[in-house]
Structures are given as C-alpha cells and as structure tokens.
Amino acid sequence: MKIKRKRLTDFAVSIFVSMGTSEKHATEVATHLVEANLKGHDSHGVGLIPYYVNSWDKGGLKVNADATLEKDKGPIMLVNGNLGFGQVVGRQATDMGIERAKEIGLACVGSRNNHHLGRIGAFGEHCAKAGLISIHFVNVVGHPPVVSPWGGREARMSTNPFCCAVPTSEGPIVLDMATSAIAGGKVSVARRKGLNVPDGCLFDADGAPTNNPDDFFTGGTLGPFGQYKGYGLGLICELLGGALAGEWTIQDVDKQKNG
C-alpha cells in the first residue's frame, strides 16, 4: 500500500486533534512520525499512534504540554518535558541547548519526563542543521525492561538509544541506534509482516536464541548489540539519560505503567 505523504500526515493530525491536541503540536508530531516512515524507520512512524492514543486515554500523555526549564547553570540546563509529546518537548529542549551553545560555545542539557521521543536522529539532525555537533544519551522508561544483559537471561534494561550527529557541507553524518541488537518496534514490524528477526537479536523465555518475533511477546528478551559492548553503552545511557537527569530509571519497577 502506498499513501501520499500529505494524506498520511493530515490523517495523523486529525487523530491527534480529536484527542484535544493543538493544531501546532499535532502537526509537529505527525510530521515527525511520517518522516520516520519515509526514512525507512517504520518502527518509529505512524504505527506508534495507537500507543500514543492509549497512553493519553490512561492519563499518561499530556498532549498540549510544553517543556519547561527547571535549572539553569550557564552551560548546564535541566528541562522537564511534563509528559508532553516527546517530538514536541524533545525539540523544545533541543532548541534551548542550541541557543545556549551558540551563545557560550557549549551546552549540556538534561531532559526528563518526556513522553516517547520518537526517532532520536531527528534531534541530531536538528542540531546539525544549526551547525552544531550533538551527542544524545537516552534511557527508555514507562514499561518494564525488555533487554537482557550479555550472558544473562532476564530483562534488566531497555533499548536505550544513542545518537551522535556531525554537520558537514554535504549534509549531516548521523549515528542513531538502539543499544539493543534491534529496536523493540522493529520486532513488532517483523511480527506484523510475518518475518523472522535476524540471528542474535532475540531470545525466548528460556534464554534460547530465536528468530521468531512472537517469542518477544511471550516472555522473551532482546539482546544487546555487540555483545557486552552494547550492554555497556546501554548502561551508560541509563546512567546519563536517567539517573543524572534526576528522574526514574528502568529499575523503578513500580513506575513501569506501560504508558
């Protein structure tokens, strides 16, 4: 099935507006999701809309919330996303960092309480477009852990993305990746398409390697990319993106509300 970009974007906007979202916020989120699809990342595209609607319905997502600056120490800032659309509050936090970096040469921004941020590479591209290098450490919360440590069987971490973007005269160089072997959303995409996942990405409930995406939804786990190296980088993302920013981490099990 092929759908025109504008038609899909308008459809997504209409859903968000029906939830009470402002036209401005709805358009920004819809544009972000459709661009993820167009860049080949269906796991971070419009397929997320049902999850967002469900989170809003349960009182998690605050559709019109904006990011607020909580602490300002010159080059160091702490931003609260107030559980707003991650595509919106994440961009707002990024804009604060861009403005500060251009003013004094460097910015370190911690952003917490964001709803799902979407494709992290979009924020890296945003910084690169402003002529800046950016490094992003992200921890994922809001649901139980899904990634088992290298050599382990039980889930202890989430897919914790890492991103780095560098501007060049011919367009940015962007590294945007989950620290799991593949993103959880890509398992869902494979399941919907009736495809297997690549070797070494997934383990069943007994800890045995599997290629069947159904196993992920019956107690299985994702493995880290690059064996212990990916697990180590995922742990660093957890420490810098969660603990250092002063908000909850994946180990706060009582706060994992699937939304």
Beta strands, then each sheet from edge to edge (+ up, - down):
strand 1: 68-73
strand 2: 76-80
strand 3: 108-112
strand 4: 134-137
strand 5: 161-166
strand 6: 173-178
strand 7: 202-203
strand 8: 209-210
strand 9: 221-222
sheet 1: 1+ 2- 3-
sheet 2: 4+ 5- 6+
sheet 3: 8+ 7- 9+
end
